[in-house]
């Protein structure tokens, strides 16, 4: 293909992307609406719409108001043209979610892997693949309709490998999880810290417009421990740092002997709840304080659902301690909020990460939607 032909092809694809994004943001639109808003000729708009219709990325959406002549056809972005999968491999729990191109969930599935399943990464990822195929089958969808998967894990990232710290999972060292799953699923897979995806989901639900948002989550470990993870969003996107572990707080954890009994007691007794919260807060305040010092967030969101009825007390204690400790540095109170998106938030955030990547990069959009087989 000549250079001129290549250039013409790229211009054509970019015009299709511009029309696609306009429909995604402002559907429904007429051909004339698109001509005016994008400053493109009628033939260019016609060609782009024809491409999008052939790819099932756009659909007819009725007609515009009558102006005395033939009513103009309206076109809309088809959110159900493709799907994104989000996953939360909390170990032993696995949560999965299937979302349309606007992030709307259409299917979800929760399961618990056995100790034998999670002892070895290969076995665990075989289970993940099986559960994904089950969810898609139940939803009447196929992997050929999926543009990618975002899987959150409680792990350190190093290149394309993940490592789960702690003595309970000794086999999970520098596991090439991304390539292992891509070999099984044949779709793009993105592995990230689970709390990064949780923060994306929270931000999406609440519609925050913060320049800097920090998020921490408490999650139950495999043993009698509660571990803490963190994330920071810059203008709504995950700040990964140099190697992918910024704000992760992976060493923030606390051993809680008889955690189940103490949690049950906390649900019945204010005193027991205060004792449990005090133990956890005193162990975790240091890394939370350092995170706030370093990133100076407009807002700190805390997900402590694992503490059940003691969640609010924990958040109140952290907020009070932070403002006391940082009063000499910050002459305002740190804004601390309880997380509102607590159901399947990591899985939902994984799907949102895939969509955010897709629609923020025209080259990816062209490769994975516009230029892909219909």
C-alpha positions as CSV (number, residue, x, y, z in Angstrom):
1,X,0.0,0.0,0.0
2,X,1.4,3.4,-1.0
3,X,2.0,6.1,1.6
4,X,-0.9,8.2,0.2
5,X,-3.2,5.2,0.6
6,X,-2.0,4.7,4.2
7,X,-2.6,8.4,5.0
8,X,-6.1,8.2,3.4
9,X,-6.9,5.1,5.4
10,X,-5.8,6.7,8.7
11,X,-7.8,9.9,8.0
12,X,-10.9,7.7,7.3
13,X,-10.4,5.7,10.5
14,X,-9.9,8.9,12.6
15,X,-13.1,10.4,11.2
16,X,-15.0,7.2,12.1
17,X,-13.6,7.5,15.6
18,X,-14.7,11.1,15.9
19,X,-18.2,10.2,14.9
20,X,-18.2,7.3,17.3
21,X,-17.1,9.4,20.2
22,X,-19.7,12.2,19.3
23,X,-22.5,9.6,19.3
24,X,-21.2,8.1,22.6
25,X,-21.3,11.5,24.3
26,X,-24.4,13.1,22.7
27,X,-26.7,10.4,21.3
28,X,-29.0,10.6,19.5
29,X,-27.8,12.8,16.6
30,X,-28.7,13.4,13.0
31,X,-26.3,13.5,10.1
32,X,-26.6,17.3,10.1
33,X,-25.9,17.5,13.8
34,X,-22.6,15.5,13.2
35,X,-21.6,17.7,10.2
36,X,-22.0,20.9,12.3
37,X,-20.4,19.6,15.5
38,X,-17.4,17.9,13.9
39,X,-17.0,20.2,10.9
40,X,-17.0,17.3,8.5
41,X,-18.6,17.0,5.1
42,X,-21.8,15.1,4.5
43,X,-20.1,12.3,2.5
44,X,-17.6,11.9,5.2
45,X,-20.3,11.6,7.9
46,X,-22.3,9.2,5.6
47,X,-19.2,6.9,5.2
48,X,-18.5,7.0,8.9
49,X,-22.1,6.1,9.9
50,X,-22.1,3.3,7.3
51,X,-19.0,1.8,8.9
52,X,-20.4,2.1,12.5
53,X,-23.7,0.5,11.4
54,X,-21.8,-2.4,9.8
55,X,-19.8,-2.9,13.0
56,X,-23.0,-2.7,15.1
57,X,-21.5,0.3,17.0
58,X,-24.3,2.6,16.0
59,X,-28.0,2.1,15.5
60,X,-31.0,4.0,14.1
61,X,-32.8,5.7,16.9
62,X,-36.0,7.1,15.4
63,X,-36.4,10.5,13.7
64,X,-35.9,14.1,14.6
65,X,-38.7,16.7,14.9
66,X,-40.5,17.6,11.7
67,X,-39.5,20.9,10.1
68,X,-42.0,20.7,7.2
69,X,-40.1,18.2,5.1
70,X,-38.7,14.7,5.5
71,X,-37.8,14.0,9.1
72,X,-34.1,13.4,9.7
73,X,-32.9,10.0,10.9
74,X,-31.4,9.9,14.4
75,X,-28.4,7.7,15.2
76,X,-27.2,6.5,18.6
77,X,-24.2,4.8,20.0
78,X,-24.8,1.1,20.6
79,X,-23.6,0.3,24.1
80,X,-24.4,-3.3,23.6
81,X,-22.1,-3.7,20.7
82,X,-19.2,-5.1,22.8
83,X,-18.6,-5.9,26.4
84,X,-15.9,-5.6,29.1
85,X,-15.2,-8.0,31.9
86,X,-14.1,-6.9,35.3
87,X,-12.8,-9.3,38.0
88,X,-11.8,-9.3,41.6
89,X,-9.5,-12.2,42.6
90,X,-9.5,-11.5,46.3
91,X,-8.5,-15.1,47.2
92,X,-10.3,-17.2,48.0
93,X,-13.3,-15.1,46.7
94,X,-13.7,-14.4,43.0
95,X,-16.2,-11.7,41.8
96,X,-16.8,-11.2,38.1
97,X,-18.9,-8.6,36.2
98,X,-19.8,-8.1,32.6
99,X,-20.5,-4.5,31.5
100,X,-21.7,-2.8,28.3
101,X,-19.6,-0.1,26.6
102,X,-21.1,2.6,28.9
103,X,-20.0,0.7,32.0
104,X,-23.6,-0.6,32.8
105,X,-23.4,-4.0,34.4
106,X,-25.5,-6.7,32.8
107,X,-24.2,-9.8,34.6
108,X,-22.3,-10.7,37.7
109,X,-21.1,-13.8,39.4
110,X,-19.5,-14.5,42.8
111,X,-17.8,-17.7,43.9
112,X,-15.3,-19.0,46.4
113,X,-12.2,-21.0,45.4
114,X,-11.0,-23.8,47.5
115,X,-7.7,-23.8,49.3
116,X,-6.5,-26.4,46.8
117,X,-7.5,-24.2,44.0
118,X,-5.6,-21.1,45.2
119,X,-2.5,-23.0,46.4
120,X,-1.1,-22.9,42.8
121,X,-1.6,-20.0,40.4
122,X,-2.1,-22.3,37.4
123,X,-5.0,-24.0,39.1
124,X,-6.5,-20.7,40.3
125,X,-6.4,-19.1,36.9
126,X,-8.0,-22.2,35.3
127,X,-10.8,-21.7,37.8
128,X,-11.0,-18.0,36.8
129,X,-11.3,-18.9,33.1
130,X,-14.0,-21.5,33.8
131,X,-16.0,-19.0,35.8
132,X,-15.7,-16.4,33.1
133,X,-17.0,-18.8,30.5
134,X,-19.9,-19.7,32.8
135,X,-20.9,-16.1,33.3
136,X,-20.7,-15.4,29.6
137,X,-22.7,-18.5,28.8
138,X,-25.4,-17.6,31.3
139,X,-25.6,-14.1,29.8
140,X,-25.8,-15.5,26.3
141,X,-22.6,-13.8,25.2
142,X,-19.3,-15.0,23.8
143,X,-15.6,-14.1,24.3
144,X,-15.6,-12.8,20.7
145,X,-17.8,-10.0,21.9
146,X,-15.5,-9.0,24.7
147,X,-13.0,-6.2,24.2
148,X,-10.9,-7.0,27.3
149,X,-10.8,-7.8,31.0
150,X,-9.5,-5.9,34.0
151,X,-8.6,-8.2,36.9
152,X,-7.8,-6.8,40.3
153,X,-5.6,-8.7,42.7
154,X,-4.1,-7.9,46.1
155,X,-0.5,-8.0,44.8
156,X,2.7,-6.2,44.1
157,X,3.2,-5.5,40.4
158,X,6.6,-6.0,38.7
159,X,6.6,-5.7,34.9
160,X,4.0,-8.2,33.7
161,X,4.2,-10.3,36.9
162,X,2.4,-10.2,40.2
163,X,3.5,-11.2,43.7
164,X,1.2,-11.7,46.6
165,X,3.0,-11.1,49.9
166,X,2.4,-13.2,53.0
167,X,3.2,-16.6,54.2
168,X,-0.2,-18.1,53.3
169,X,0.4,-18.1,49.5
170,X,4.1,-19.0,48.9
171,X,3.6,-20.1,45.3
172,X,2.4,-16.6,44.2
173,X,5.8,-15.1,43.5
174,X,6.4,-13.3,40.2
175,X,3.4,-15.0,38.5
176,X,3.0,-13.9,34.8
177,X,-0.8,-13.7,35.3
178,X,-1.5,-11.4,32.4
179,X,0.1,-13.7,29.8
180,X,-1.4,-16.8,31.4
181,X,-4.9,-15.4,31.2
182,X,-4.5,-14.0,27.7
183,X,-3.3,-17.4,26.5
184,X,-6.5,-19.0,27.9
185,X,-9.0,-16.3,27.0
186,X,-7.5,-14.8,23.8
187,X,-8.6,-11.2,24.8
188,X,-6.5,-8.3,26.2
189,X,-6.1,-8.7,30.0
190,X,-5.1,-5.9,32.4
191,X,-3.9,-6.8,35.8
192,X,-3.9,-4.2,38.5
193,X,-4.0,-3.7,42.3
194,X,-7.5,-4.5,43.4
195,X,-7.9,-1.2,45.3
196,X,-7.1,0.8,42.1
197,X,-10.2,-0.7,40.5
198,X,-12.3,-0.1,43.6
199,X,-11.3,3.6,43.6
200,X,-12.3,3.8,39.9
201,X,-15.7,2.3,40.6
202,X,-16.3,4.7,43.5
203,X,-15.3,7.7,41.5
204,X,-17.6,6.6,38.6
205,X,-20.6,6.1,40.9
206,X,-20.2,9.4,42.8
207,X,-19.1,11.5,39.9
208,X,-16.3,13.1,41.8
209,X,-14.4,15.8,40.0
210,X,-11.4,15.9,42.4
211,X,-7.9,16.7,41.1
212,X,-6.5,14.2,43.6
213,X,-8.6,11.4,45.3
214,X,-7.1,8.9,47.6
215,X,-8.8,5.7,48.5
216,X,-8.1,2.9,51.0
217,X,-9.8,-0.4,51.6
218,X,-9.7,-3.0,54.3
219,X,-10.0,-6.5,53.2
220,X,-9.9,-9.8,55.0
221,X,-6.8,-11.9,54.5
222,X,-6.5,-15.7,54.2
223,X,-5.7,-16.0,57.9
224,X,-6.7,-14.0,61.0
225,X,-5.6,-10.7,59.5
226,X,-7.0,-7.6,57.9
227,X,-5.0,-6.1,55.1
228,X,-5.1,-2.6,53.7
229,X,-4.7,-1.4,50.2
230,X,-4.6,2.1,48.8
231,X,-5.0,3.9,45.5
232,X,-4.7,7.5,44.3
233,X,-6.6,8.9,41.3
234,X,-5.3,12.0,39.4
235,X,-8.1,13.6,37.5
236,X,-10.0,10.4,37.6
237,X,-7.2,8.1,36.4
238,X,-5.1,5.7,38.4
239,X,-1.7,7.0,39.4
240,X,0.5,3.9,39.1
241,X,3.9,5.4,39.9
242,X,7.0,4.0,38.3
243,X,6.4,0.3,38.6
244,X,2.6,0.2,39.2
245,X,2.5,0.1,43.0
246,X,2.0,3.8,44.0
247,X,-0.2,4.2,47.0
248,X,-0.7,0.4,47.2
249,X,0.1,0.2,51.0
250,X,0.7,-3.5,50.6
251,X,2.5,-3.8,54.0
252,X,-0.5,-2.2,55.8
253,X,-2.0,-5.1,57.7
254,X,-2.9,-6.1,61.2
255,X,-3.2,-9.6,62.8
256,X,-6.5,-9.9,64.7
257,X,-6.7,-13.0,66.8
258,X,-10.2,-14.6,66.8
259,X,-11.3,-12.1,64.2
260,X,-14.7,-13.7,63.6
261,X,-15.6,-13.9,67.2
262,X,-14.5,-10.3,67.8
263,X,-16.4,-9.1,64.8
264,X,-19.6,-10.8,66.1
265,X,-19.0,-9.3,69.5
266,X,-18.5,-5.9,68.0
267,X,-22.0,-6.2,66.4
268,X,-23.5,-6.7,69.8
269,X,-21.5,-4.5,72.1
270,X,-20.3,-0.8,71.7
271,X,-17.3,-1.5,73.9
272,X,-16.3,-4.6,71.9
273,X,-16.6,-2.5,68.7
274,X,-14.5,0.3,70.1
275,X,-11.8,-2.2,71.2
276,X,-11.7,-3.8,67.8
277,X,-11.6,-0.5,65.9
278,X,-9.0,0.9,68.2
279,X,-6.7,-2.1,67.6
280,X,-7.0,-1.9,63.8
281,X,-6.9,1.9,63.6
282,X,-3.8,2.2,65.8
283,X,-2.0,-0.4,63.5
284,X,-2.9,1.3,60.2
285,X,-2.9,5.0,60.9
286,X,0.8,5.4,60.1
287,X,0.7,4.3,56.5
288,X,-2.6,6.2,56.0
289,X,-1.0,9.4,57.3
290,X,2.0,9.0,55.1
291,X,-0.2,8.5,52.1
292,X,-2.1,11.7,52.9
293,X,1.1,13.6,53.5
294,X,2.6,12.5,50.1
295,X,-0.5,13.0,47.9
296,X,-2.4,15.8,49.6
297,X,-5.7,14.5,48.3
298,X,-8.8,16.7,48.0
299,X,-10.7,13.7,49.4
300,X,-9.9,10.4,51.2
301,X,-12.4,7.6,50.8
302,X,-12.4,4.6,53.1
303,X,-14.0,1.3,52.4
304,X,-14.1,-0.7,55.7
305,X,-17.1,-2.9,54.9
306,X,-15.2,-5.9,56.3
307,X,-15.7,-4.4,59.8
308,X,-19.5,-4.5,59.4
309,X,-21.2,-2.5,62.0
310,X,-17.9,-1.0,63.2
311,X,-17.1,0.5,59.8
312,X,-18.3,4.0,60.6
313,X,-16.5,4.0,64.0
314,X,-13.3,3.1,62.2
315,X,-13.6,5.8,59.7
316,X,-14.5,8.4,62.4
317,X,-11.4,7.4,64.3
318,X,-9.1,7.6,61.3
319,X,-10.5,11.0,60.4
320,X,-10.0,12.3,63.9
321,X,-6.4,11.0,64.2
322,X,-5.5,12.3,60.8
323,X,-6.6,15.8,61.5
324,X,-4.9,15.8,64.9
325,X,-1.6,14.5,63.5
326,X,-1.6,16.8,60.4
327,X,-3.0,19.9,62.1
328,X,0.5,21.5,62.2
329,X,1.0,20.8,58.5
330,X,-2.4,21.4,56.9
331,X,-4.5,24.3,58.0
332,X,-7.7,22.6,56.9
333,X,-9.5,19.4,57.9
334,X,-8.9,16.4,55.7
335,X,-12.1,15.4,54.0
336,X,-12.8,11.8,54.8
337,X,-15.7,9.8,53.3
338,X,-17.1,6.4,53.7
339,X,-17.1,4.5,50.4
340,X,-20.5,4.2,48.8
341,X,-19.8,1.7,46.1
342,X,-19.1,-1.5,48.0
343,X,-20.8,-4.3,46.0
344,X,-18.6,-5.8,43.3
345,X,-16.7,-2.5,43.2
346,X,-13.3,-4.0,42.2
347,X,-14.9,-6.1,39.4
348,X,-16.9,-3.1,38.2
349,X,-13.7,-1.0,38.3
350,X,-11.8,-3.5,36.3
351,X,-14.4,-3.2,33.5
352,X,-14.3,0.6,33.8
353,X,-10.5,0.5,33.5
354,X,-10.8,-1.4,30.2
355,X,-13.3,1.1,28.9
356,X,-11.3,4.1,30.1
357,X,-8.3,2.8,28.2
358,X,-10.4,2.1,25.1
359,X,-12.1,5.5,24.8
360,X,-9.1,7.6,25.8
361,X,-6.8,6.4,23.1
362,X,-7.9,6.7,19.4
363,X,-5.3,4.2,18.3
364,X,-6.6,1.5,20.6
365,X,-10.2,2.4,19.6
366,X,-9.4,2.0,16.0
367,X,-7.6,-1.3,16.5
368,X,-10.1,-2.9,18.8
369,X,-13.4,-1.6,17.5
370,X,-13.3,0.2,14.2
371,X,-10.8,-1.9,12.4
372,X,-11.8,-5.2,14.0
373,X,-13.9,-7.8,12.2
374,X,-17.7,-7.1,12.5
